[in-house]
Amino acid sequence: MDNLGYIRVGAAKPVVRLGDVEFNVNQICEMTKEADDKGVRMLVFPELSVTGYTCADLFFQSLLMERALQGLEKIAEFSKKVKATVIIGVPIARRDAIYNCAAVISDGKVWGIVPKTYLPNYNEFYERRWFAEGTKSDAIISPFGYDIPFSTRLIFDLTGIKFGVEICEDLWVPVPPSSEMTKDGAEIIFNLSATDELAGKHSYLIDLIEQQSARCRCGYVYASAGAGESSTDLAFSGNCIIAENGIILCSSQRFSLSPQMEIADLDVELLRNDRRRHNTFRTEPEESIDSFIMIKNKNLPDSEKNKTYREILEYRKVNPTPFVEKNENLLQQRCQEISSIQAWGLAQRLRAIGCKKAVIGISGGLDSTLALLVTVKAFDLLSLDRKGIVGITMPGFGTTERTHGNAWNLMQELGVTPIEVPINKAVEIHFSDIAQDPEKHDATYENSQARERTQILMDMANKIGGIVIGTGDLSELALGWCTYNGDQMSMYGVNASIPKTLVRDLVKGYMISNDNEKVKHTLQDIIDTPISPELLPAGVDGTIAQKTEDFVGPYELHDFFLHLMLRHSFSPTKIFSLACKAFEGSYDRKTIKKWLITFYRRFFSQQFKRSCMPDGVKVGSVCLSPRGDWRMPSDASSSLWIKEAEELKADDKEGC
């Protein structure tokens, strides 16, 4: 798919004059030209935008209906001047009835007309007074000398992207038409609406659009009537809302007296990949699509090629930390929920095996701190004595006073059983046994320490009748930044699906909710400590000499790559382009490319460590458990992905 799988869509709310078709048509054409200049390829207007929604009994006037049809023809003629496909609201008379319709226009032609399926007829709404309900029967009308399909069952195909149309009330019924449309292949739904404002209704509307776009795994583009509509009994504030797979991408200002337009770059590839991943969402077999009419506009131009990522993503916000909620209040709620899931999973495991003891290696770093806090919460949930948690600090060649002190202080302040077991002597004996030069700081030097620590933890667990709680996180598992049969192994990994970029926020959440000032102080210092395995000797001034991100790369980049690769199945090219957008000003393109190649190389080569990872509860949509979420051969080749990553143009400041 061109343009990285994106298509630019828009929702427009013009100012209308009730019954003034000429004025309204001019407004539609002007806003269409404005949208087209901004690269919009699909644009939707509100319900009955050609006449105005609140014309009431004026819809029975033959003059208004004739002018509305002429206005539709004028817009179709105007569409020859633009690339955008336009969807407008217009009343259409057919046989002995009037229909509230949406007309799909492009390239000088009306490609299809969709009548409204569900007409409200309660309280303030009396649409049945003027309009007839659309039916599923297929019909053809020819007001302009060529045949136009007229049906509620139309699906349109625009250069390979399928979309459907529904009108206002259609969204509010138990099974909206869009549910069937997406089931039969529609990837984007356009809704022409005239929703009045009532106290609390707007938030409910937002929820409806979010939920429908999530259930249907589609883009949802909504435009509602506003300024110019009658306020005799109701207020129409105008809403332009664009959603994608359960997320509101943008929404317009309400109660505006001027025209409004919202534009977004919808990710159709994301929607398709998500549908393929979830076997509860399946489009019907090819033969069932006969129940819908597929209209392919072959005359539309292909999506422009050779655009830069800045042009393609001009109306797309890219979150550099996809695992972390940006809203601070929501982040705190999310962190509380995640910590509860972690603690509940561990509590269930302890309860199931009848175990009242746990052993954790405490380094003074973020991961082991989070594991300890989760374990404390699980013990409190089970009303177990915290003394049953044995925290072991195991200082080695690279341990600093700062991390050692924080580890010891935290264990004491939380009321667990603290133990210190230095590993230097045991590791030196082991070096002698295997003829390892202690001055050679290689993988053997580092991994011997990690495995010695794991041996201590496992043996202590046997001694007290407990289980070893793993501290490794999702990011480390993705990169294989763990020692096989060392810190890679435990009896239950509470952090297994927690990415590194989220660990700090989870610890911060515990800190904020804790009443003990000493605990708060210690947690804050742990949060401020650089990430390090501390396996190499400290600097001459006692500071940490080995910083993980200096070697393996920034975790914020790797978590970004991981989320887009696993959650959305994006290619290296697309991930790179999105990263350039998300991290513009933080990392240059060469740096992003370098670490993207590193990510793919390590992700593929380290699968064997994930194939035998311990049990651990899942907390989010991305997890690497070989028992369900990620099944991959340990000897799979990475050449396809690395080759594409290596061919990326990192020197070109404009190209992708």
Rosetta blueprint (number, residue, H / E / L):
1 M L
2 D L
3 N H
4 L H
5 G H
6 Y E
7 I E
8 R E
9 V E
10 G E
11 A E
12 A E
13 K E
14 P L
15 V L
16 V L
17 R L
18 L L
19 G L
20 D L
21 V H
22 E H
23 F H
24 N H
25 V H
26 N H
27 Q H
28 I H
29 C H
30 E H
31 M H
32 T H
33 K H
34 E H
35 A H
36 D H
37 D H
38 K L
39 G L
40 V L
41 R L
42 M E
43 L E
44 V E
45 F L
46 P L
47 E L
48 L L
49 S L
50 V L
51 T L
52 G L
53 Y H
54 T H
55 C H
56 A H
57 D H
58 L H
59 F H
60 F H
61 Q L
62 S H
63 L H
64 L H
65 M H
66 E H
67 R H
68 A H
69 L H
70 Q H
71 G H
72 L H
73 E H
74 K H
75 I H
76 A H
77 E H
78 F H
79 S H
80 K H
81 K H
82 V L
83 K L
84 A L
85 T E
86 V E
87 I E
88 I E
89 G E
90 V E
91 P E
92 I E
93 A E
94 R E
95 R L
96 D L
97 A E
98 I E
99 Y E
100 N E
101 C E
102 A E
103 A E
104 V E
105 I E
106 S E
107 D L
108 G L
109 K E
110 V E
111 W E
112 G E
113 I E
114 V E
115 P E
116 K L
117 T L
118 Y L
119 L L
120 P L
121 N L
122 Y L
123 N L
124 E L
125 F L
126 Y L
127 E H
128 R H
129 R H
130 W L
131 F L
132 A L
133 E L
134 G L
135 T L
136 K L
137 S L
138 D L
139 A E
140 I E
141 I E
142 S L
143 P L
144 F L
145 G L
146 Y L
147 D L
148 I E
149 P E
150 F E
151 S L
152 T L
153 R L
154 L E
155 I E
156 F E
157 D E
158 L E
159 T L
160 G L
161 I E
162 K E
163 F E
164 G E
165 V E
166 E E
167 I E
168 C H
169 E H
170 D H
171 L H
172 W H
173 V L
174 P L
175 V L
176 P L
177 P H
178 S H
179 S H
180 E H
181 M H
182 T H
183 K H
184 D L
185 G L
186 A L
187 E L
188 I E
189 I E
190 F E
191 N E
192 L E
193 S E
194 A L
195 T L
196 D L
197 E L
198 L L
199 A L
200 G L
201 K H
202 H H
203 S H
204 Y H
205 L H
206 I H
207 D H
208 L H
209 I H
210 E H
211 Q H
212 Q H
213 S H
214 A H
215 R H
216 C L
217 R L
218 C L
219 G E
220 Y E
221 V E
222 Y E
223 A E
224 S E
225 A L
226 G L
227 A L
228 G L
229 E L
230 S L
231 S L
232 T L
233 D L
234 L L
235 A L
236 F L
237 S L
238 G L
239 N L
240 C E
241 I E
242 I E
243 A E
244 E E
245 N L
246 G L
247 I E
248 I E
249 L E
250 C E
251 S E
252 S L
253 Q L
254 R L
255 F L
256 S L
257 L L
258 S L
259 P L
260 Q E
261 M E
262 E E
263 I E
264 A E
265 D E
266 L E
267 D E
268 V H
269 E H
270 L H
271 L H
272 R H
273 N H
274 D H
275 R H
276 R H
277 R H
278 H L
279 N L
280 T L
281 F L
282 R L
283 T L
284 E L
285 P L
286 E H
287 E H
288 S H
289 I H
290 D H
291 S H
292 F L
293 I E
294 M E
295 I E
296 K E
297 N L
298 K L
299 N L
300 L L
301 P L
302 D L
303 S L
304 E L
305 K L
306 N L
307 K L
308 T L
309 Y H
310 R H
311 E H
312 I H
313 L L
314 E L
315 Y L
316 R L
317 K L
318 V L
319 N L
320 P L
321 T L
322 P L
323 F L
324 V L
325 E L
326 K L
327 N L
328 E H
329 N H
330 L H
331 L H
332 Q H
333 Q H
334 R H
335 C H
336 Q H
337 E H
338 I H
339 S H
340 S H
341 I H
342 Q H
343 A H
344 W H
345 G H
346 L H
347 A H
348 Q H
349 R H
350 L H
351 R H
352 A H
353 I H
354 G L
355 C L
356 K L
357 K L
358 A E
359 V E
360 I E
361 G E
362 I L
363 S L
364 G L
365 G L
366 L H
367 D H
368 S H
369 T H
370 L H
371 A H
372 L H
373 L H
374 V H
375 T H
376 V H
377 K H
378 A H
379 F H
380 D H
381 L H
382 L L
383 S L
384 L L
385 D L
386 R H
387 K H
388 G H
389 I E
390 V E
391 G E
392 I E
393 T E
394 M L
395 P L
396 G L
397 F L
398 G L
399 T L
400 T L
401 E H
402 R H
403 T H
404 H H
405 G H
406 N H
407 A H
408 W H
409 N H
410 L H
411 M H
412 Q H
413 E H
414 L H
415 G L
416 V L
417 T E
418 P E
419 I E
420 E E
421 V L
422 P L
423 I L
424 N H
425 K H
426 A H
427 V H
428 E H
429 I H
430 H H
431 F H
432 S H
433 D H
434 I L
435 A L
436 Q L
437 D L
438 P L
439 E L
440 K L
441 H L
442 D L
443 A H
444 T H
445 Y H
446 E H
447 N H
448 S H
449 Q H
450 A H
451 R H
452 E H
453 R H
454 T H
455 Q H
456 I H
457 L H
458 M H
459 D H
460 M H
461 A H
462 N H
463 K H
464 I H
465 G L
466 G L
467 I E
468 V E
469 I E
470 G E
471 T L
472 G L
473 D L
474 L H
475 S H
476 E H
477 L H
478 A H
479 L H
480 G L
481 W L
482 C L
483 T L
484 Y L
485 N L
486 G L
487 D L
488 Q L
489 M L
490 S L
491 M L
492 Y E
493 G E
494 V L
495 N L
496 A L
497 S L
498 I L
499 P L
500 K H
501 T H
502 L H
503 V H
504 R H
505 D H
506 L H
507 V H
508 K H
509 G H
510 Y H
511 M H
512 I H
513 S H
514 N L
515 D L
516 N L
517 E H
518 K H
519 V H
520 K H
521 H H
522 T H
523 L H
524 Q H
525 D H
526 I H
527 I H
528 D L
529 T L
530 P L
531 I L
532 S L
533 P L
534 E L
535 L L
536 L L
537 P L
538 A L
539 G L
540 V L
541 D L
542 G L
543 T L
544 I L
545 A L
546 Q L
547 K L
548 T H
549 E H
550 D H
551 F H
552 V H
553 G L
554 P L
555 Y H
556 E H
557 L H
558 H H
559 D H
560 F H
561 F H
562 L H
563 H H
564 L H
565 M H
566 L H
567 R L
568 H L
569 S L
570 F L
571 S L
572 P H
573 T H
574 K H
575 I H
576 F H
577 S H
578 L H
579 A H
580 C H
581 K H
582 A H
583 F L
584 E L
585 G L
586 S L
587 Y L
588 D L
589 R H
590 K H
591 T H
592 I H
593 K H
594 K H
595 W H
596 L H
597 I H
598 T H
599 F H
600 Y H
601 R H
602 R H
603 F H
604 F H
605 S H
606 Q L
607 Q H
608 F H
609 K H
610 R H
611 S H
612 C L
613 M L
614 P L
615 D L
616 G L
617 V L
618 K L
619 V L
620 G L
621 S L
622 V L
623 C L
624 L L
625 S L
626 P L
627 R L
628 G L
629 D L
630 W L
631 R L
632 M L
633 P L
634 S L
635 D L
636 A L
637 S L
638 S L
639 S H
640 L H
641 W H
642 I H
643 K H
644 E H
645 A H
646 E H
647 E L
648 L L
649 K L
650 A L
651 D L
652 D L
653 K L
654 E L
655 G L
656 C L
